[in-house]
Structures are given as structure tokens and as C-alpha cells.
Amino acid sequence: MGSPSPRSEPTLVDRTFQLAYFCAYRMMRAYWRVAHPTTHGTQILLFHGDDVLLVKNSYVPYWSAPGGYIASGETGRDAVVRELREEIGFAANPDEVRLLLEVKHEWEGKIDHCQIFGLDVPDRVPVEIDHREVVEASFIPIEQALGLVLFPPLRTVLEDRVRERSRNQTH
């Protein structure tokens, strides 16, 4: 899927970080089941024509998009631009990203306030992954993406994009 990062194989140190992320995430899920907090996170989908950039994190079984939690004093738009830079090494202009979906849903024992942004890019951006938090990142056709296990709000956005594209092709 897509082009690999320049360093295609994780090191032993990378594998150690992957284990640490996995363990930390499991501890967070246990806390969420007890405390039922509300979290506020954001993700961004990069679109190139009919393809979308998805990432696979080392600690969850589903595909998602670059993103993370919103820091204190940060807007969702600012957070998603920061996460995009941190996770895949791509710098986006905050004024160009658009909000596609904002939803609160129950997820993994918490109330997840999720904002999903989108950005259409004229070229497939070069992707650099750290092999620690992010272990894979690829532009793939949206229809193929819908066949993957996805973070549920991302599936909603991708299905909406396919429906919109179909409507535009019939008119």
C-alpha cells in the first residue's frame, strides 16, 4: 500500500516504543472504562483525487488518520495541523483545512468528542513515519479504505464523500 518511508524496517528501539504505546493505551482504556471521561480529539483526512491517506498506529487494530488530542488553549484546527506535522512530517496551512464532521460518540469506555478535518492535496504528499506510534501510512482508493477496519467517524466521512461523488457524477 503506497510508498514506504525512507527507513522501511523498524529498529529494536522502535519495537520497544511500540510495546510502550500498546501498554499505555491498554492502561488508558482501563481508566476510561472506570472514569467514563469526555475526550476531545481531532483527525485529518488528506485526499488526492479518489485516494485518501490513512495511518495505522502501533497500538490499535483499526486504521485511522493523522490526529490526536487537542491541547489546552489549542483549537481543533491547530491540533490537527500539529499532529499532521508530528505524525507524517507534512506541514499544512491551517486556513486550508476544513471541518468535515464533528461528533460525540461512545468509544472505548469514554465519550469521544471528535472533529475530523479534510484537506485536498494536488499531489500525494511524501510521508515519513516514525515506526513507533505510526507504523504504516498510505494513500489508498477510498473504496478500498471502506473495506478496512476504520475508526467509525472516519468511515462516516468516507461514505459521505463517496455518496457526494456519485451525486456529482449523475448530475
C-alpha positions, 0 to 999 in steps of 0.5 A: 500500500503506497510508498514506504518511508525512507527507513522501511524496517523498524529498529529494536528501539522502535519495537520497544516504543511500540510495546510502550504505546500498546501498554499505555493505551491498554492502561488508558482504556482501563481508566476510561472504562472506570472514569467514563471521561469526555475526550476531545480529539481531532483527525485529518483526512488528506485526499488526492483525487479518489485516494485518501491517506490513512495511518495505522498506529502501533497500538490499535487494530483499526486504521485511522488518520493523522490526529490526536488530542487537542491541547489546552488553549489549542483549537481543533484546527491547530491540533490537527495541523500539529499532529499532521506535522508530528505524525507524517512530517507534512506541514499544512496551512491551517486556513486550508483545512476544513471541518468535515464532521464533528461528533460525540460518540461512545468509544472505548469506555469514554465519550469521544468528542471528535472533529475530523478535518479534510484537506485536498492535496494536488499531489500525494504528499511524501510521508515519513513515519516514525515506526513507533506510534505510526507504523504504516501510512498510505494513500489508498482508493477510498473504496478500498479504505471502506473495506478496512477496519476504520475508526467509525467517524472516519468511515462516516466521512468516507461514505459521505464523500463517496455518496457526494461523488456519485451525486456529482457524477449523475448530475 
